[in-house]
Amino acid sequence: MRILCIADIHGHLAPLQQVLAFGKMQGCTLVLAAGDLCFPGAEPLQTWKALMTVRAHCVQGVSDRALAVVDPDDLSAWDAQQEQRIERLRRTQQELGDVILERLQRLPTIFRMTLEDGGELLLVHGSPSDPSTAITHDMTDEEILPLLDDEGASVVVCGGGHVPFERQVESTRIVCAGSVGESPTPGVIHAAILDTSSAGVQVRIVQLVIGEKP
């Protein structure tokens, strides 16, 4: 199986469409989306629809839960930027509507799948022990191990940190898919492609230039 792993789309439709098209060209038959799907970008509804069209397996990110449960009227702004963000939250909720907000609230924090080699893959936003705490590229093994929460998974696919990486920590292979919509490198889309078989898992970190044809 060839799997496209994406994360942190944040409501930016164009880079999502580009990376989904790339994944299709690469022969990916499954899409895993590691949370932070629809906010604060300008196309939350179309982003959600694009993910549903490809039947992506999605987990709940921090901003997904905020969209579902936070009332903008309960928030106070301390500057103009914060006021704009609160207003963006309100408009995103209005655009998505109650049905999709309910679906965001019900998204799982962990998605599990059994791999061909008998191992288990976990899809999370931040980490298995805490969806809001990201496993990042600059952490030591000692910092990462408690975040794995003794799940025993052979592969953990995550987002949250926006910087893509792949590394082995004891018996667990960690794959951070980076960010589709808000990469720290301007104009760049990050993702990961996993090739799984009875022989194991191969990982390829993908970097695309926004708007560039393959």
N, C-alpha and C positions, 0 to 999 in steps of 0.2 A: 504494500500500500504506500502511496505517496501522499503526504499530508502537508497542506499549507497552514502554517501557524502565524497568526497575526495578533496584534494587541494595540490598545490605546489609539483607537481611530478618532475618538473625540468629535464625531459629527462632521468630519471632513470627507465629503463624498468622492471627489475626484481622485485623490490618492488611493482610496479604497477600491474604486473601480479599476484603477490601473493595476494594483497588486492582485486583485482577483483575476483579471484577464491574464496576467503573467502566470499565475498559478495554474490556470486552465491550460495555457500553452505548454507548461511544464509537465502536464499529465496528472496534476493533483486531483484526487477524487474525494477528498475530505478537507473541510476547513474548520480549524479550531480558532476561536476568538477569545483572547484572554482579558476581556473586560474593558471598561471605560470606552463605551461604544458611541454614545450620541451627544455628549456635551463637552465643550461649549461651542462647537463648530456651527456653521450656518445651515447645514443640511441634515438635521437629526432624523427627520422622518424618512428621507430617502436613504440615509445610511442604514437605518433599521431594515427597511424594505430590501435593500441590496443584500444584507446578511441573511435575511429570511429566504430570499430567492435562491441562494446557493446552499440553503439548509445548514448554515454554520452552527456548530455546537458552541454556545456562548456561556461564559460564566460572568458573574456579577462583579463589576469593579466599583471603586469608591464613588465615582461620579454617577454610575448607574443607580446605586442605592440612594444617593442624594436626590436625584431626579424623582425617584419614586416616593420618598418619605418627607422631604424637606418642604415646608411651606415658606415661600419667599417673603410673605408678610411677617414672618417671625424673625427675619434677619435684619440687622442694622448695618448700614454702610458707614465706614469711617473715612472714606475718600471717594472721589469720583470714579476711580477704577473699580472699586468694590461695588459701588452703586450700579455701574454698568453690568457687572457680572451677575448681580442679583436680578436685574432686569432680563438678562439673557437666560437665566434659569427659569424665570416666569414664562418667557416666550417659548422656550423649548418645551416646557410642560404643556403649554397650550397647543403647540404644534403636534406633539406626540399623542395627546389625548389620553383619557382614562384607561382605555383598554391596553395600550402599549405600556403605559406607566405601571399598570398592574403586572404585566408580563416581566418588566424590568425588576420589579420587586420580588417576583417569584423565581428569578434566575438563580440557579445553584451557585454556590461559592466554589464548588469542586466538581469537575466532570472526570469520570474514570473510564478508561478503556483498556481491555486486555490486548497485549501485543502478540504477534505471531510467535515470538520466541518464548512466550510464557510470562514475560514481565508485565508490569502495569504502568500505564501512562496516566499522570494526573495533570489536568489543566486547571490552573488557578490564576487569579489576578496578581496578588502580591506574593503570597507564600502559602503552603499547606496549613501552617499553624495560625495564620492571621491574614485574611484577604487584603487588609489595609496596609500591611507591612511588606514592602517589596524586597525581593532578593536582588541585589545590585552587583554590578561588575567589580566594584572596588571592595567588596566584603571579603573577609578571610573565611577559611573553612570553619573556623571556630565560631564565627558570627552566623554562618549559614546553617550549621547543623541544628540548632534549636528551632529554626524556622521550618525544617522539614517535618517536625512533629512525629517522628517515628512511624511515618506512613509506610515505609518500606517500598515505595515505588521505585522502579528502575529508571523512569524518566519523569521529570517535572517540567512542564511547559508553562511559562509565566510571562507576565507583563509588569506594568507598574513603574519600572525603573527607566523606561524609554531608551536605554542604551542596550543594544543587542549583545549577547555573548553566549558561549557554550562552554561548560566545564564539568569535570567529574568531581564530586565531593563524596568520598568514600564509595558506597555502592550506588549512588544516585547521580544520574546525568541531568544537569540543569540546562535548560534551553530558554533563554529570555529572547522573545521575539522582537524586542525593541518597540518602536512606535510607528504606526502607519501615518497618523495625522499630525503629530506634534513631536517629531524627531528633534533632538538637540542640534542636529546638523541641518541647517536650513536647506529646503529643496530636496530632501532625501526621504525615501520611504524604506523602512526596514521590515523584514519578515524572516521566517525560517522555514525551510523545507525539510521534512523528515521522510526518509525512505525506510520502511519497516519490513522485516522479513523474518523467517525462522532463524536466520543467521545473526539477527540483531538490528540495531538502528544506526543509520547514517544521518548526519546532520549537516545542513548547508545554510549558513547565514546569508540572507539576500539583501542587497542594497540596490535600490532603483532611484533614478533621478526623476523627479516629478515632471510629467509631461513628455518624457523621452520615450519614443517608440522602441519596442524590443528589436 
